[in-house]
Structures are given as C-alpha cells and as structure tokens.
Amino acid sequence: MMLQRFMRSRFVRELDAGPIVEFAIIAPVLVLMLIGVIELAWAFNTRNTYVTAVREGARFAAVQVAPTGNPCTDHLAAIRTVVRSRVTAGVDAVPDANITCAFASGNVTVRIVNQPYVSRTRVSLPRFLSQAITLNATATFRWERAS
C-alpha cells in the first residue's frame, strides 16, 4: 500500500535523468581527486619517514668518536645503516648513493637526496610526473667531541 502511494506521488512522477547524468559526469573527477589526496598523504608520510631516518643518522654521527676528526668519513657505513634501519617497510629502500654525510664547522649533516617517489595507489602516474617527484630530507646535529 505504501509503495503504491509512493510510486504515484508527485516526486516519483517528476523524476528525470538529470541528476543521474550529472553524477555520471562528476563521479570520475571526484574519484581522481580522492586518489590524488590519498597519494599526496602517502608522499608526505614517506617524506616524514625520511626526515626521521636522517635525524637518527645525524644523531648517531654526532655522538661518534672519530679518530681522524671527521665522523662522516670514519663512520659512513654505520651512518647509512642507521638511516636505512629507520626507513620503515612500505617505503622504498634508500640506496647508498642517496644517503650523504657532510661534516663542516663542528656540525654533522646527513641527507637523503634525489630519492624517487613511487606511487602507492597502483595508479600509473604519467611519466613526466613520476620522474619529477623526488624526496629530500636533511638533518644537522652538533658533533659532540669526546674528551
């Protein structure tokens, strides 16, 4: 009884396909925007992971005793190991070439440079975009000389 009354109502009789067509046009745009927002959030999360990793690497380097007076040359392999250990699963491994260490005027600076960002949504980005997105992170600590 209720269904028959609803079907005869003015609302149902005047319903046309306009809203359905509008939704069909807008839905793909909204889905692409949603995927873009998710991808951007993952990119920021990945960069934040890299910042944490280089901060731990710089902290590790800052407390090392360096026989030659340069913790970057004496402990570079260990610094890179610390940085790589702080990069969590799900984030691409950082090669040795992208982890740099510099020592100048008593400060140790550890960097991840030119690390390409890989899409997490399985949506292939256009070639010009996927090659253009690189992540960098830098941390500087004062070198604590042991007395």
Buried (B, 14 or more C-beta within 10 A) or exposed (E): EEEEEEEEEEEEEEEEEEEEEEEEEEEEEEEEEEBEEEBEEBBEBBBEBBBBBBBBBBBBBBEBEBEEEBBBEBBBEBBBBBBBEBBEEEBEEBEEEBBBBEBEEEEBBBBBBEBEBEBBEEEEBEEEEEEEBEBBBBBBBEBBEEE
